[in-house]
Amino acid sequence: MAQGRGPVRRTYKFLLRPSGRQVASLNAMLGDHRALYNAALQERRDAYRHPSRTTVRYGDQSAQLKDIRAYDTDHARWSFSSQQATLRRLNLAFAAFFRRVKAGETPGYPRFQGAGHFDTVTWPVDGDGCRWDSQPEHPSQTFIRLQGIGHVKVHQHRPVLGTVKTLSVTREGNRWYLALSCDDVPAVPLEPTGAVVGIDMGVASLATTADGRHFGNPRFLQRSADRLAAAQRDLSRKKRGSRRRRKAVARVARQHRAVARQRADLAHKTALELVRDHDLIAVEKLNIKGMVRRAQPKPDPDRPGQFLPNGQAAKSGLNKSIHDAGWGVFLDVLRAKAESAGRTVVEVNARHTSQRCAECGHVAKENRPTQATFLCVQCGHSAHAGENAAVNILRAGLALQVATAS
């Protein structure tokens, strides 16, 4: 449940406009932090493989930074606290690995980071190796000071509220961005409307409300599939390590970034409209990661080494549609906007919401003769499947809200 109650934490993202020399320095900074990450990972691997099974922790590796900086002048020019943040990043990767092992999930051991996969450096505290120099009255004169790089111009397109806590610089293709994580950002509650709504997530429509509104799903990835396929074919023909291959990689990355920005734009516009019009928004509590997981193989008991059909071919199409719709992005944006606006988002159990009749309450999978149609086999109630589910979600949300209040 999300509800606006006083100050909140928010992240502001701005485009950086570095000079050519600063771009070279930024790339060198990423390279040195990547080398530090990979060296720390190698040390942990070697320690574990040693007969003594020595355990290396974050505190041990952080204590070595002083000696590393004294020996290597390249590392010494960057912020000490940002290097500690890189070591914490590795520590979090190991913590997630061991958490998955204990939970019985399929763990992914932390990997070495290639040049194209390590694109972010973080400073934990404003003023320690970095300084946010905002000019509210002159946004065009805003800079971020970074140790070893200098004052980098920032395209500040909106004011920064609250207290800046952490800063991150990220490379996306040939562009650089600054992310400011701020505490104590004042919420701006909207006037109550007295309206409530339930939302059913879908692939035909991104969201369907209980009152019959449908927010379309433009399927951005599907629309750009031809251009993306052409860019990937062009990439496959290029020689590894060549300049042309690097350009082809950049073209593919631009296509994916364009799709991601389109999804985010749709999520923000849809969430803003819902938050403005409703005091309470009920949504399904979805395990999206589990929904798009590959179907488990089914061994054939009569033929050792062979497998039965498991429906993965059909499921892969649904998985792609779920990813293309961007449910996770939309729900995250909706919660954030509701919190800032003093609205309430209630998450309810999604079980049977699409199979339960909103009129008589009968539950049966036969109630859904097609993906878009709901027809109750008991009372004959007919409705759009998304609208019927949204009514059930709204009722469950209101019941949960009453139970929580009491």
TORVO-296448 format. One record per residue (C-alpha): residue number from 1; x, y, z; residue in one letter. Coordinates in nm, 3 decimals, padded with zeros to 5 digits. Example, Ala and Ser with C-alpha at 12.3 -4.5 7.8 and 13.67 -1.06 7.14 Angstrom:
REC   nr        u        v        w  rest
REC    1   01.230  -00.450   00.780     A
REC    2   01.367  -00.106   00.714     S
# end
This chain:
REC   nr        u        v        w  rest
REC    1   00.000   00.000   00.000     M
REC    2   00.136   00.344  -00.090     A
REC    3   00.004   00.665   00.054     Q
REC    4   00.139   01.019   00.068     G
REC    5   00.237   01.098   00.426     R
REC    6   00.478   01.385   00.453     G
REC    7   00.818   01.407   00.283     P
REC    8   00.924   01.132   00.043     V
REC    9   01.242   01.019  -00.131     R
REC   10   01.272   01.096  -00.500     R
REC   11   01.534   01.059  -00.774     T
REC   12   01.598   01.329  -01.032     Y
REC   13   01.768   01.244  -01.361     K
REC   14   01.944   01.508  -01.572     F
REC   15   02.142   01.504  -01.894     L
REC   16   02.509   01.594  -01.860     L
REC   17   02.689   01.804  -02.119     R
REC   18   03.059   01.720  -02.071     P
REC   19   03.337   01.855  -02.291     S
REC   20   03.543   01.622  -02.506     G
REC   21   03.819   01.608  -02.246     R
REC   22   03.567   01.539  -01.971     Q
REC   23   03.415   01.254  -02.174     V
REC   24   03.759   01.092  -02.192     A
REC   25   03.799   01.135  -01.816     S
REC   26   03.452   00.992  -01.748     L
REC   27   03.532   00.685  -01.960     N
REC   28   03.863   00.642  -01.777     A
REC   29   03.680   00.666  -01.444     M
REC   30   03.436   00.393  -01.549     L
REC   31   03.726   00.176  -01.666     G
REC   32   03.913   00.208  -01.335     D
REC   33   03.602   00.137  -01.127     H
REC   34   03.528  -00.166  -01.345     R
REC   35   03.885  -00.290  -01.292     A
REC   36   03.843  -00.246  -00.916     L
REC   37   03.514  -00.440  -00.921     Y
REC   38   03.662  -00.727  -01.124     N
REC   39   03.977  -00.743  -00.911     A
REC   40   03.770  -00.758  -00.592     A
REC   41   03.556  -01.035  -00.745     L
REC   42   03.868  -01.230  -00.844     Q
REC   43   04.006  -01.196  -00.491     E
REC   44   03.686  -01.343  -00.345     R
REC   45   03.690  -01.630  -00.594     R
REC   46   04.055  -01.711  -00.522     D
REC   47   04.000  -01.696  -00.146     A
REC   48   03.708  -01.938  -00.167     Y
REC   49   03.902  -02.183  -00.388     R
REC   50   04.199  -02.181  -00.150     H
REC   51   04.221  -02.495   00.067     P
REC   52   04.164  -02.279   00.375     S
REC   53   03.832  -02.152   00.227     R
REC   54   03.909  -01.799   00.346     T
REC   55   03.617  -01.559   00.346     T
REC   56   03.680  -01.210   00.210     V
REC   57   03.426  -00.947   00.308     R
REC   58   03.355  -00.587   00.213     Y
REC   59   03.538  -00.452   00.519     G
REC   60   03.855  -00.639   00.423     D
REC   61   03.853  -00.509   00.067     Q
REC   62   03.762  -00.155   00.169     S
REC   63   04.061  -00.151   00.406     A
REC   64   04.290  -00.230   00.111     Q
REC   65   04.183   00.078  -00.085     L
REC   66   04.439   00.300   00.084     K
REC   67   04.724   00.075  -00.026     D
REC   68   04.580   00.040  -00.377     I
REC   69   04.556   00.416  -00.417     R
REC   70   04.911   00.464  -00.288     A
REC   71   05.045   00.209  -00.538     Y
REC   72   04.832   00.303  -00.843     D
REC   73   04.807   00.674  -00.922     T
REC   74   04.525   00.610  -01.171     D
REC   75   04.299   00.490  -00.890     H
REC   76   04.416   00.766  -00.658     A
REC   77   04.268   01.042  -00.873     R
REC   78   03.911   00.920  -00.816     W
REC   79   03.695   00.964  -00.510     S
REC   80   03.766   00.722  -00.224     F
REC   81   03.396   00.706  -00.133     S
REC   82   03.294   00.622  -00.492     S
REC   83   03.540   00.331  -00.490     Q
REC   84   03.389   00.212  -00.163     Q
REC   85   03.046   00.228  -00.332     A
REC   86   03.178   00.006  -00.614     T
REC   87   03.295  -00.250  -00.357     L
REC   88   02.953  -00.232  -00.187     R
REC   89   02.796  -00.302  -00.526     R
REC   90   02.994  -00.627  -00.543     L
REC   91   02.899  -00.707  -00.186     N
REC   92   02.530  -00.665  -00.271     L
REC   93   02.573  -00.900  -00.568     A
REC   94   02.713  -01.168  -00.335     F
REC   95   02.439  -01.107  -00.078     A
REC   96   02.176  -01.158  -00.349     A
REC   97   02.353  -01.476  -00.464     F
REC   98   02.354  -01.632  -00.117     F
REC   99   01.994  -01.523  -00.057     R
REC  100   01.884  -01.711  -00.369     R
REC  101   02.085  -02.017  -00.265     V
REC  102   01.915  -02.027   00.076     K
REC  103   01.572  -01.977  -00.082     A
REC  104   01.628  -02.277  -00.311     G
REC  105   01.617  -02.065  -00.625     E
REC  106   01.852  -02.090  -00.920     T
REC  107   02.142  -01.868  -00.816     P
REC  108   02.349  -01.660  -01.052     G
REC  109   02.708  -01.622  -00.934     Y
REC  110   02.839  -01.264  -00.962     P
REC  111   03.004  -01.211  -01.299     R
REC  112   03.301  -01.014  -01.417     F
REC  113   03.190  -00.690  -01.577     Q
REC  114   03.276  -00.619  -01.939     G
REC  115   03.342  -00.273  -02.077     A
REC  116   02.986  -00.248  -02.209     G
REC  117   02.815  -00.361  -01.889     H
REC  118   02.968  -00.138  -01.621     F
REC  119   02.821   00.207  -01.685     D
REC  120   02.751   00.363  -01.344     T
REC  121   02.962   00.519  -01.069     V
REC  122   02.800   00.627  -00.741     T
REC  123   02.901   00.877  -00.474     W
REC  124   02.731   00.795  -00.140     P
REC  125   02.743   01.150   00.003     V
REC  126   02.709   01.488  -00.162     D
REC  127   03.027   01.679  -00.083     G
REC  128   03.258   01.377  -00.059     D
REC  129   03.432   01.355  -00.396     G
REC  130   03.142   01.533  -00.567     C
REC  131   02.940   01.849  -00.525     R
REC  132   02.597   01.935  -00.661     W
REC  133   02.620   02.303  -00.760     D
REC  134   02.262   02.402  -00.840     S
REC  135   02.163   02.748  -00.961     Q
REC  136   01.780   02.758  -00.931     P
REC  137   01.760   03.107  -01.075     E
REC  138   01.995   03.016  -01.362     H
REC  139   01.932   02.650  -01.462     P
REC  140   02.166   02.683  -01.759     S
REC  141   02.454   02.749  -01.518     Q
REC  142   02.416   02.433  -01.311     T
REC  143   02.722   02.211  -01.267     F
REC  144   02.824   01.892  -01.089     I
REC  145   03.182   01.887  -00.957     R
REC  146   03.343   01.544  -00.975     L
REC  147   03.683   01.464  -00.831     Q
REC  148   03.930   01.393  -01.111     G
REC  149   03.701   01.535  -01.380     I
REC  150   03.607   01.889  -01.284     G
REC  151   03.286   02.090  -01.320     H
REC  152   03.053   01.918  -01.566     V
REC  153   02.760   02.115  -01.705     K
REC  154   02.414   01.981  -01.618     V
REC  155   02.097   02.032  -01.822     H
REC  156   01.868   02.094  -01.523     Q
REC  157   01.520   02.093  -01.674     H
REC  158   01.333   02.105  -01.342     R
REC  159   01.404   02.216  -00.984     P
REC  160   01.554   01.972  -00.733     V
REC  161   01.360   01.955  -00.407     L
REC  162   01.467   01.806  -00.076     G
REC  163   01.819   01.721   00.037     T
REC  164   02.061   01.558  -00.207     V
REC  165   02.196   01.237  -00.054     K
REC  166   02.362   01.025  -00.321     T
REC  167   02.474   01.098  -00.675     L
REC  168   02.530   00.864  -00.969     S
REC  169   02.673   00.919  -01.316     V
REC  170   02.562   00.678  -01.587     T
REC  171   02.669   00.630  -01.947     R
REC  172   02.391   00.542  -02.191     E
REC  173   02.533   00.499  -02.538     G
REC  174   02.716   00.822  -02.614     N
REC  175   02.520   01.022  -02.355     R
REC  176   02.588   01.079  -01.988     W
REC  177   02.327   01.127  -01.716     Y
REC  178   02.328   01.240  -01.355     L
REC  179   02.089   01.086  -01.099     A
REC  180   02.030   01.265  -00.768     L
REC  181   01.864   01.072  -00.487     S
REC  182   01.697   01.321  -00.253     C
REC  183   01.543   01.285   00.091     D
REC  184   01.274   01.505   00.248     D
REC  185   01.113   01.592  -00.084     V
REC  186   00.784   01.761   00.012     P
REC  187   00.471   01.583  -00.106     A
REC  188   00.212   01.789  -00.292     V
REC  189  -00.128   01.640  -00.196     P
REC  190  -00.407   01.681  -00.447     L
REC  191  -00.762   01.776  -00.357     E
REC  192  -00.981   01.474  -00.273     P
REC  193  -01.206   01.361  -00.555     T
REC  194  -01.412   01.099  -00.370     G
REC  195  -01.351   00.855  -00.656     A
REC  196  -01.201   00.506  -00.633     V
REC  197  -01.092   00.271  -00.910     V
REC  198  -00.973  -00.084  -00.969     G
REC  199  -00.722  -00.165  -01.242     I
REC  200  -00.671  -00.487  -01.433     D
REC  201  -00.335  -00.517  -01.610     M
REC  202  -00.336  -00.670  -01.958     G
REC  203  -00.153  -00.703  -02.287     V
REC  204  -00.433  -00.594  -02.521     A
REC  205  -00.472  -00.283  -02.304     S
REC  206  -00.209  -00.173  -02.057     L
REC  207  -00.477  -00.108  -01.795     A
REC  208  -00.854  -00.149  -01.780     T
REC  209  -01.057   00.020  -01.507     T
REC  210  -01.377  -00.089  -01.337     A
REC  211  -01.569   00.200  -01.499     D
REC  212  -01.481   00.080  -01.849     G
REC  213  -01.180   00.293  -01.940     R
REC  214  -00.910   00.125  -02.146     H
REC  215  -00.554   00.260  -02.156     F
REC  216  -00.399   00.129  -02.475     G
REC  217  -00.083  -00.074  -02.511     N
REC  218   00.100   00.049  -02.825     P
REC  219   00.339  -00.253  -02.816     R
REC  220   00.646  -00.038  -02.871     F
REC  221   00.886  -00.333  -02.906     L
REC  222   00.667  -00.504  -03.164     Q
REC  223   00.633  -00.180  -03.362     R
REC  224   01.012  -00.137  -03.375     S
REC  225   01.081  -00.509  -03.438     A
REC  226   01.172  -00.460  -03.806     D
REC  227   01.417  -00.177  -03.738     R
REC  228   01.568  -00.366  -03.446     L
REC  229   01.603  -00.686  -03.648     A
REC  230   01.775  -00.495  -03.929     A
REC  231   02.016  -00.337  -03.681     A
REC  232   02.095  -00.675  -03.526     Q
REC  233   02.152  -00.838  -03.866     R
REC  234   02.390  -00.556  -03.953     D
REC  235   02.570  -00.611  -03.622     L
REC  236   02.611  -00.985  -03.687     S
REC  237   02.804  -00.911  -04.007     R
REC  238   03.064  -00.689  -03.844     K
REC  239   03.408  -00.812  -03.742     K
REC  240   03.463  -00.831  -03.367     R
REC  241   03.681  -00.552  -03.232     G
REC  242   03.631  -00.331  -03.537     S
REC  243   03.517   00.028  -03.537     R
REC  244   03.217  -00.059  -03.755     R
REC  245   03.107  -00.322  -03.504     R
REC  246   03.117  -00.064  -03.224     R
REC  247   02.895   00.164  -03.432     K
REC  248   02.655  -00.124  -03.503     A
REC  249   02.637  -00.206  -03.131     V
REC  250   02.553   00.158  -03.062     A
REC  251   02.270   00.149  -03.319     R
REC  252   02.114  -00.158  -03.156     V
REC  253   02.144   00.003  -02.814     A
REC  254   01.974   00.320  -02.942     R
REC  255   01.677   00.116  -03.062     Q
REC  256   01.636  -00.050  -02.723     H
REC  257   01.672   00.282  -02.538     R
REC  258   01.406   00.439  -02.760     A
REC  259   01.162   00.158  -02.671     V
REC  260   01.241   00.197  -02.300     A
REC  261   01.179   00.572  -02.313     R
REC  262   00.847   00.522  -02.495     Q
REC  263   00.732   00.275  -02.229     R
REC  264   00.833   00.511  -01.950     A
REC  265   00.654   00.803  -02.116     D
REC  266   00.332   00.602  -02.149     L
REC  267   00.359   00.484  -01.787     A
REC  268   00.400   00.840  -01.657     H
REC  269   00.107   00.979  -01.858     K
REC  270  -00.127   00.693  -01.768     T
REC  271  -00.033   00.695  -01.399     A
REC  272  -00.070   01.073  -01.377     L
REC  273  -00.423   01.060  -01.519     E
REC  274  -00.527   00.787  -01.275     L
REC  275  -00.375   00.959  -00.974     V
REC  276  -00.536   01.293  -01.056     R
REC  277  -00.884   01.142  -01.086     D
REC  278  -00.896   00.896  -00.794     H
REC  279  -00.832   00.893  -00.420     D
REC  280  -00.783   00.516  -00.401     L
REC  281  -00.643   00.289  -00.671     I
REC  282  -00.663  -00.089  -00.632     A
REC  283  -00.418  -00.299  -00.834     V
REC  284  -00.319  -00.664  -00.851     E
REC  285  -00.015  -00.778  -00.658     K
REC  286   00.169  -00.939  -00.947     L
REC  287   00.478  -01.158  -00.940     N
REC  288   00.590  -01.047  -01.284     I
REC  289   00.925  -01.223  -01.259     K
REC  290   00.746  -01.552  -01.190     G
REC  291   00.491  -01.494  -01.464     M
REC  292   00.757  -01.461  -01.735     V
REC  293   00.971  -01.749  -01.610     R
REC  294   01.038  -02.027  -01.861     R
REC  295   00.815  -02.333  -01.838     A
REC  296   00.981  -02.624  -01.660     Q
REC  297   01.076  -02.921  -01.882     P
REC  298   00.859  -03.234  -01.852     K
REC  299   01.059  -03.558  -01.881     P
REC  300   00.882  -03.834  -02.070     D
REC  301   00.852  -04.133  -01.831     P
REC  302   00.823  -04.376  -02.122     D
REC  303   01.124  -04.246  -02.316     R
REC  304   01.432  -04.170  -02.104     P
REC  305   01.611  -03.861  -02.224     G
REC  306   01.304  -03.730  -02.407     Q
REC  307   01.063  -03.457  -02.298     F
REC  308   00.691  -03.396  -02.326     L
REC  309   00.549  -03.068  -02.469     P
REC  310   00.543  -02.808  -02.193     N
REC  311   00.379  -02.516  -02.373     G
REC  312   00.695  -02.303  -02.377     Q
REC  313   00.645  -02.198  -02.739     A
REC  314   00.307  -02.042  -02.659     A
REC  315   00.429  -01.906  -02.327     K
REC  316   00.725  -01.731  -02.486     S
REC  317   00.485  -01.517  -02.690     G
REC  318   00.292  -01.420  -02.377     L
REC  319   00.617  -01.347  -02.193     N
REC  320   00.728  -01.114  -02.471     K
REC  321   00.391  -00.935  -02.464     S
REC  322   00.412  -00.888  -02.085     I
REC  323   00.761  -00.741  -02.116     H
REC  324   00.649  -00.519  -02.404     D
REC  325   00.355  -00.385  -02.201     A
REC  326   00.589  -00.271  -01.923     G
REC  327   00.372  -00.367  -01.625     W
REC  328   00.655  -00.331  -01.376     G
REC  329   00.749   00.018  -01.498     V
REC  330   00.388   00.134  -01.486     F
REC  331   00.321   00.003  -01.134     L
REC  332   00.642   00.158  -00.998     D
REC  333   00.553   00.496  -01.149     V
REC  334   00.194   00.470  -01.022     L
REC  335   00.310   00.405  -00.663     R
REC  336   00.555   00.695  -00.673     A
REC  337   00.305   00.945  -00.811     K
REC  338   00.036   00.833  -00.567     A
REC  339   00.273   00.877  -00.274     E
REC  340   00.363   01.230  -00.381     S
REC  341  -00.001   01.324  -00.442     A
REC  342  -00.136   01.184  -00.115     G
REC  343  -00.331   00.911  -00.292     R
REC  344  -00.359   00.548  -00.182     T
REC  345  -00.255   00.245  -00.386     V
REC  346  -00.383  -00.089  -00.251     V
REC  347  -00.236  -00.415  -00.378     E
REC  348  -00.470  -00.714  -00.365     V
REC  349  -00.427  -01.087  -00.425     N
REC  350  -00.467  -01.149  -00.798     A
REC  351  -00.596  -01.504  -00.747     R
REC  352  -00.925  -01.569  -00.933     H
REC  353  -00.986  -01.198  -01.007     T
REC  354  -01.018  -01.278  -01.378     S
REC  355  -01.233  -01.590  -01.327     Q
REC  356  -01.477  -01.461  -01.063     R
REC  357  -01.812  -01.324  -01.178     C
REC  358  -01.862  -00.967  -01.058     A
REC  359  -02.239  -01.029  -01.032     E
REC  360  -02.280  -01.365  -00.855     C
REC  361  -01.925  -01.442  -00.739     G
REC  362  -01.904  -01.776  -00.922     H
REC  363  -01.543  -01.880  -00.995     V
REC  364  -01.459  -02.101  -01.292     A
REC  365  -01.204  -02.086  -01.572     K
REC  366  -01.492  -02.160  -01.814     E
REC  367  -01.616  -01.807  -01.740     N
REC  368  -01.346  -01.684  -01.980     R
REC  369  -01.442  -01.828  -02.321     P
REC  370  -01.195  -01.587  -02.487     T
REC  371  -00.920  -01.355  -02.374     Q
REC  372  -01.141  -01.046  -02.401     A
REC  373  -01.483  -01.189  -02.308     T
REC  374  -01.629  -01.282  -01.970     F
REC  375  -01.945  -01.495  -01.968     L
REC  376  -02.054  -01.645  -01.638     C
REC  377  -02.164  -02.007  -01.685     V
REC  378  -02.384  -01.983  -01.374     Q
REC  379  -02.576  -01.656  -01.396     C
REC  380  -02.511  -01.557  -01.758     G
REC  381  -02.347  -01.223  -01.674     H
REC  382  -02.154  -01.095  -01.974     S
REC  383  -01.888  -00.824  -01.973     A
REC  384  -01.546  -00.730  -02.101     H
REC  385  -01.301  -00.959  -01.920     A
REC  386  -01.078  -00.673  -01.810     G
REC  387  -01.367  -00.467  -01.674     E
REC  388  -01.507  -00.764  -01.483     N
REC  389  -01.164  -00.829  -01.328     A
REC  390  -01.122  -00.461  -01.242     A
REC  391  -01.452  -00.464  -01.049     V
REC  392  -01.333  -00.764  -00.846     N
REC  393  -00.999  -00.593  -00.782     I
REC  394  -01.170  -00.274  -00.664     L
REC  395  -01.397  -00.464  -00.422     R
REC  396  -01.101  -00.653  -00.279     A
REC  397  -00.906  -00.328  -00.242     G
REC  398  -01.189  -00.153  -00.060     L
REC  399  -01.234  -00.452   00.171     A
REC  400  -00.861  -00.457   00.245     L
REC  401  -00.862  -00.083   00.311     Q
REC  402  -01.150  -00.116   00.559     V
REC  403  -00.981  -00.409   00.734     A
REC  404  -00.655  -00.216   00.762     T
REC  405  -00.832   00.094   00.898     A
REC  406  -01.014  -00.107   01.166     S
# end
